[in-house]
Amino acid sequence: MSALSPDLLAIVACPLDHGPLLWIESESVLYNPRLHRAYAVTDGIADLLVEDAEVVDDERHRALLVAAGLSPEGEVSNTDPEGGPPWTN
């Protein structure tokens, strides 16, 4: 498990949609719930390369939201990396 500084978490953004990422310490990932992308964090270093991101299925998406302390119900989601309109699950 790797800790990330609060200063980094305040400014880090998804390279695809430039939105905020959730830090899920128990999984050592920065997660974009809008695009269902998880970015690995190893030894405190975030790998924010789009090609290295894990594309998360619905089951893992729900598990990551629960791990982040959020409700998976009614979460705004947008699985279109080209920036299509968001919708609610």
C-alpha positions as CSV (number, residue, x, y, z in Angstrom):
1,M,0.0,0.0,0.0
2,S,1.3,3.4,-1.0
3,A,0.4,6.7,0.6
4,L,-0.1,9.8,-1.6
5,S,0.3,13.3,-0.3
6,P,-2.8,15.5,0.1
7,D,-1.1,18.1,-2.0
8,L,-0.8,15.7,-4.9
9,L,-4.4,14.4,-4.5
10,A,-5.7,18.0,-4.7
11,I,-4.3,18.5,-8.2
12,V,-4.1,15.1,-9.8
13,A,-6.5,14.6,-12.7
14,C,-7.5,11.9,-15.1
15,P,-5.5,12.3,-18.4
16,L,-8.6,11.4,-20.4
17,D,-11.3,13.7,-19.1
18,H,-9.2,15.9,-16.9
19,G,-11.6,15.3,-14.0
20,P,-10.8,14.4,-10.4
21,L,-9.6,10.9,-9.4
22,L,-10.6,9.0,-6.3
23,W,-7.6,7.7,-4.2
24,I,-8.5,4.2,-3.1
25,E,-5.7,3.4,-0.7
26,S,-6.7,-0.3,-0.1
27,E,-6.3,-1.0,-3.8
28,S,-3.4,1.4,-4.4
29,V,-5.2,3.0,-7.4
30,L,-6.4,6.4,-8.5
31,Y,-9.9,5.8,-9.9
32,N,-12.0,7.6,-12.4
33,P,-15.6,6.4,-11.8
34,R,-16.9,8.4,-14.8
35,L,-14.8,6.5,-17.3
36,H,-14.3,3.3,-15.3
37,R,-10.5,3.6,-15.4
38,A,-8.1,2.7,-12.6
39,Y,-4.5,4.0,-12.5
40,A,-2.0,2.0,-10.5
41,V,0.1,3.6,-7.7
42,T,3.3,1.8,-6.9
43,D,5.7,3.0,-4.2
44,G,3.8,6.3,-4.1
45,I,4.2,6.9,-7.8
46,A,1.0,7.1,-9.9
47,D,1.1,5.6,-13.4
48,L,-1.2,8.0,-15.3
49,L,-0.5,6.7,-18.7
50,V,-3.8,6.0,-20.5
51,E,-2.5,2.8,-22.1
52,D,-1.5,1.4,-18.7
53,A,-4.9,2.1,-17.1
54,E,-7.1,-0.8,-16.1
55,V,-10.5,-0.6,-17.8
56,V,-12.9,-1.6,-15.0
57,D,-16.0,-3.7,-15.4
58,D,-19.3,-2.9,-13.6
59,E,-18.6,-5.4,-10.8
60,R,-15.1,-3.9,-10.0
61,H,-16.5,-0.4,-10.4
62,R,-19.0,-1.0,-7.6
63,A,-16.3,-2.6,-5.4
64,L,-14.0,0.4,-5.9
65,L,-16.8,2.8,-5.1
66,V,-17.5,0.9,-1.9
67,A,-13.8,0.8,-1.0
68,A,-13.8,4.6,-1.5
69,G,-16.7,4.9,0.9
70,L,-19.2,5.9,-1.8
71,S,-22.5,4.4,-2.8
72,P,-22.5,2.7,-6.2
73,E,-26.2,3.6,-6.6
74,G,-26.9,6.7,-8.7
75,E,-23.2,7.3,-9.4
76,V,-22.7,9.5,-12.5
77,S,-20.9,7.4,-15.2
78,N,-19.5,8.1,-18.6
79,T,-17.8,5.1,-20.2
80,D,-17.2,7.0,-23.5
81,P,-13.5,8.1,-23.4
82,E,-14.2,10.4,-26.4
83,G,-16.2,12.6,-24.0
84,G,-19.8,11.7,-24.8
85,P,-22.6,12.9,-22.5
86,P,-22.6,11.5,-19.0
87,W,-25.6,9.4,-17.8
88,T,-26.7,8.0,-14.5
89,N,-26.5,4.2,-13.9
